[in-house]
Structure formats: C-alpha cells, structure tokens
Amino acid sequence: MNDLQKLFKQAREGTLPPDFEHWEISDEAGWTVAHEAAYREHLPPDFDQWGIMDEAGWTVAHVAASEGHLPPDFDRWELANVTGWTVGHVAAFRDHLRPDFEEWGIANDDGWTVAHEAASEGHLPPDFDRWTLATNHGITVRDVYKPGGPKE
C-alpha cells in the first residue's frame, strides 16, 4: 500500500492524525482526502475547508450535504459547484436540510431556489410558507410542489 492509499484508508476509517492539514491531496480521479472523510463522516469538528473541489466540481460541503454529514453549525449553504448547484440544493434534494433551515431563497443562475428543489422532491417542512418564490422564468415553489416526493 502506497502513502496515498494509506491516507485514503485513514480518511475512510476516521484515523487521520488530529493535526492533519493536507486535505487537498487527491487521487488520480481528483477525489481528495477531505472528500473521502466528508463522505464517511470523519471530518474533524473544526474543519473549515468546505470549498475544496474535486475534478467533477463538487466541493467537500456538497459531498457532506449529500450524505447528511454537515455539522450542526454549518452556514455555507450558498457554496456552489461548477454547475451552480449549491450545498443547500444538494441537501434539499437528499432531504438533509436542518429543521431550522431558513435560507430558502438561495438560487442558482436560473433562479431555481433551495425551496424549489425541496418542493420538487416533496421535502418541504410542514410550516413552509414561501410558496411564491419564483425562478427567473416565473415558476413558483407552489408550481413544482410534489407532496410525498417526485411523481413517477
């Protein structure tokens, strides 16, 4: 096993040293040690390098959001990948938004908000009240709402 493989094994197992600082080290596909640790929920509590991107344009925060592994105090919901999809959009799509989430108006270039993403997947909270948020093309959250999830 080479040094790179050892680092990724440590990231997978949560055994990186407490003072580890080389989160940007990547494999041949561009997947970084930070991405692996985020995917496995092994980032340290003081991790702050959420914007590190892999070669596909996904940040560490996008990976953590996709898996439901963002810390409770995470506040960089507007961080976007190369396609404009924000961490908030990913968390909404995967139903991993915190119960106290309030950043519904974060939008991509077309105006598709986190609320639109959550609504289209049936992941809005019961007390949601921003139904008139609209995209650049006038599509409201109410227009895309699918109770219980996407329709087949």
MARKOLLO-111549 format. One record per residue (C-alpha): residue number from 1; x, y, z. Coordinates in nm, 3 decimals, decimal comma. Example, Ala and Ser with C-alpha at 12.3 -4.5 7.8 and 13.67 -1.06 7.14 Angstrom:
2
SITE   seq        c1        c2        c3
SITE     1     1,230    -0,450     0,780
SITE     2     1,367    -0,106     0,714
! end
This chain:
152
SITE   seq        c1        c2        c3
SITE     1     0,000     0,000     0,000
SITE     2     0,150     0,336    -0,102
SITE     3     0,132     0,658     0,103
SITE     4    -0,169     0,792    -0,088
SITE     5    -0,363     0,471    -0,032
SITE     6    -0,275     0,485     0,338
SITE     7    -0,409     0,841     0,365
SITE     8    -0,738     0,745     0,200
SITE     9    -0,766     0,440     0,423
SITE    10    -0,720     0,664     0,727
SITE    11    -0,983     0,907     0,593
SITE    12    -1,227     0,616     0,540
SITE    13    -1,166     0,479     0,887
SITE    14    -1,151     0,812     1,070
SITE    15    -0,794     0,757     1,183
SITE    16    -0,620     1,060     1,034
SITE    17    -0,396     1,236     1,286
SITE    18    -0,571     1,516     1,481
SITE    19    -0,327     1,771     1,334
SITE    20    -0,377     1,659     0,972
SITE    21    -0,371     1,958     0,735
SITE    22    -0,332     1,821     0,380
SITE    23    -0,699     1,786     0,293
SITE    24    -0,644     1,880    -0,071
SITE    25    -0,433     1,572    -0,155
SITE    26    -0,618     1,386    -0,429
SITE    27    -0,618     1,057    -0,610
SITE    28    -0,590     1,025    -0,990
SITE    29    -0,966     1,094    -1,024
SITE    30    -0,944     1,421    -0,826
SITE    31    -1,120     1,285    -0,514
SITE    32    -0,948     1,444    -0,216
SITE    33    -0,877     1,320     0,133
SITE    34    -1,131     1,579     0,252
SITE    35    -1,400     1,442     0,016
SITE    36    -1,339     1,089     0,143
SITE    37    -1,352     1,199     0,507
SITE    38    -1,671     1,401     0,441
SITE    39    -1,835     1,106     0,267
SITE    40    -1,756     0,882     0,566
SITE    41    -1,846     1,148     0,829
SITE    42    -1,488     1,165     0,954
SITE    43    -1,406     1,535     0,924
SITE    44    -1,279     1,697     1,243
SITE    45    -1,519     1,931     1,429
SITE    46    -1,306     2,236     1,340
SITE    47    -1,288     2,157     0,967
SITE    48    -1,322     2,475     0,761
SITE    49    -1,203     2,393     0,408
SITE    50    -1,552     2,330     0,268
SITE    51    -1,471     2,482    -0,072
SITE    52    -1,211     2,225    -0,183
SITE    53    -1,336     2,092    -0,518
SITE    54    -1,281     1,759    -0,684
SITE    55    -1,228     1,734    -1,061
SITE    56    -1,605     1,700    -1,115
SITE    57    -1,661     2,034    -0,940
SITE    58    -1,812     1,901    -0,617
SITE    59    -1,693     2,069    -0,301
SITE    60    -1,635     1,889     0,026
SITE    61    -1,953     2,057     0,152
SITE    62    -2,156     1,913    -0,139
SITE    63    -2,038     1,562    -0,050
SITE    64    -2,114     1,610     0,319
SITE    65    -2,459     1,755     0,234
SITE    66    -2,536     1,466     0,002
SITE    67    -2,467     1,216     0,277
SITE    68    -2,626     1,415     0,562
SITE    69    -2,290     1,475     0,727
SITE    70    -2,280     1,853     0,763
SITE    71    -2,210     1,977     1,114
SITE    72    -2,497     2,142     1,306
SITE    73    -2,333     2,486     1,281
SITE    74    -2,272     2,471     0,904
SITE    75    -2,353     2,806     0,741
SITE    76    -2,213     2,799     0,387
SITE    77    -2,532     2,688     0,213
SITE    78    -2,468     2,919    -0,084
SITE    79    -2,139     2,749    -0,180
SITE    80    -2,187     2,641    -0,542
SITE    81    -2,033     2,368    -0,755
SITE    82    -1,929     2,426    -1,118
SITE    83    -2,289     2,387    -1,239
SITE    84    -2,429     2,639    -0,990
SITE    85    -2,590     2,380    -0,765
SITE    86    -2,542     2,499    -0,406
SITE    87    -2,490     2,299    -0,089
SITE    88    -2,845     2,397     0,003
SITE    89    -2,978     2,247    -0,322
SITE    90    -2,795     1,920    -0,259
SITE    91    -2,916     1,897     0,099
SITE    92    -3,274     1,975    -0,014
SITE    93    -3,259     1,711    -0,289
SITE    94    -3,137     1,446    -0,045
SITE    95    -3,370     1,558     0,238
SITE    96    -3,080     1,657     0,463
SITE    97    -3,172     2,016     0,548
SITE    98    -3,170     2,100     0,917
SITE    99    -3,513     2,151     1,079
SITE   100    -3,424     2,516     1,145
SITE   101    -3,310     2,584     0,785
SITE   102    -3,420     2,929     0,665
SITE   103    -3,213     3,001     0,352
SITE   104    -3,492     2,903     0,111
SITE   105    -3,416     3,184    -0,135
SITE   106    -3,063     3,070    -0,228
SITE   107    -3,082     3,028    -0,605
SITE   108    -2,880     2,902    -0,899
SITE   109    -2,832     3,108    -1,217
SITE   110    -3,186     3,028    -1,338
SITE   111    -3,340     3,134    -1,008
SITE   112    -3,418     2,775    -0,901
SITE   113    -3,411     2,809    -0,525
SITE   114    -3,344     2,564    -0,246
SITE   115    -3,720     2,583    -0,183
SITE   116    -3,791     2,476    -0,544
SITE   117    -3,556     2,180    -0,504
SITE   118    -3,709     2,073    -0,174
SITE   119    -4,063     2,119    -0,311
SITE   120    -3,994     1,918    -0,625
SITE   121    -3,873     1,629    -0,410
SITE   122    -4,151     1,654    -0,150
SITE   123    -3,907     1,764     0,122
SITE   124    -4,058     2,087     0,248
SITE   125    -4,127     2,123     0,620
SITE   126    -4,494     2,136     0,730
SITE   127    -4,467     2,503     0,827
SITE   128    -4,316     2,619     0,496
SITE   129    -4,472     2,949     0,384
SITE   130    -4,268     3,088     0,093
SITE   131    -4,482     2,946    -0,186
SITE   132    -4,447     3,246    -0,416
SITE   133    -4,068     3,234    -0,451
SITE   134    -4,019     3,229    -0,828
SITE   135    -3,744     3,137    -1,072
SITE   136    -3,621     3,376    -1,341
SITE   137    -3,892     3,221    -1,562
SITE   138    -4,176     3,280    -1,314
SITE   139    -4,205     2,922    -1,186
SITE   140    -4,311     2,932    -0,820
SITE   141    -4,244     2,684    -0,545
SITE   142    -4,617     2,601    -0,546
SITE   143    -4,589     2,514    -0,918
SITE   144    -4,331     2,241    -0,855
SITE   145    -4,452     2,109    -0,519
SITE   146    -4,494     1,732    -0,509
SITE   147    -4,627     1,615    -0,171
SITE   148    -4,458     1,296    -0,066
SITE   149    -4,187     1,314    -0,333
SITE   150    -4,142     1,320    -0,709
SITE   151    -4,423     1,186    -0,923
SITE   152    -4,338     0,896    -1,146
! end
